Amino acid sequence: MRGLLLFIGYSSYIGSVGDGLLGVYALWVLISNNLAFLSLSLNDFLAQYVEFIYWVKQVAFYVMPEGFANWLFGIPAVIYFPVRILMSLIIGWWALKKAAQLKAERY
């Protein structure tokens, strides 16, 4: 169980770095193209600017209810990424804290 928690914790932290880079890129796209702040949806950002990870949309529709996935991909990218980073950091912190507690209980 501790190994799984460590994996979740560290992968959440590492994923937050990737999300941060994508968020900065989305902001740069908006600024450089003189677009309105909330005009670039997550779906449009993935489809037009980072096509190599557009496959995540198919995975999302497979694991989530269709209505929720449609809503999620309609969120502005500059809103989505900061919220995702915050949630990943919270989940990672929680998982690493629990892993440390399990290690302390073992000894």
ABEGO torsion letter per residue (X at the ends): XAAAAAAAAAAAAAAAAAAAAAAAAAAAAAAAAGBBAAABBAAAAAAAABAAAAAAAAAAAAABBAAAAAAAAABBAAAAAAAAAAAAAAAAAAAAAAAAAAAAAAX
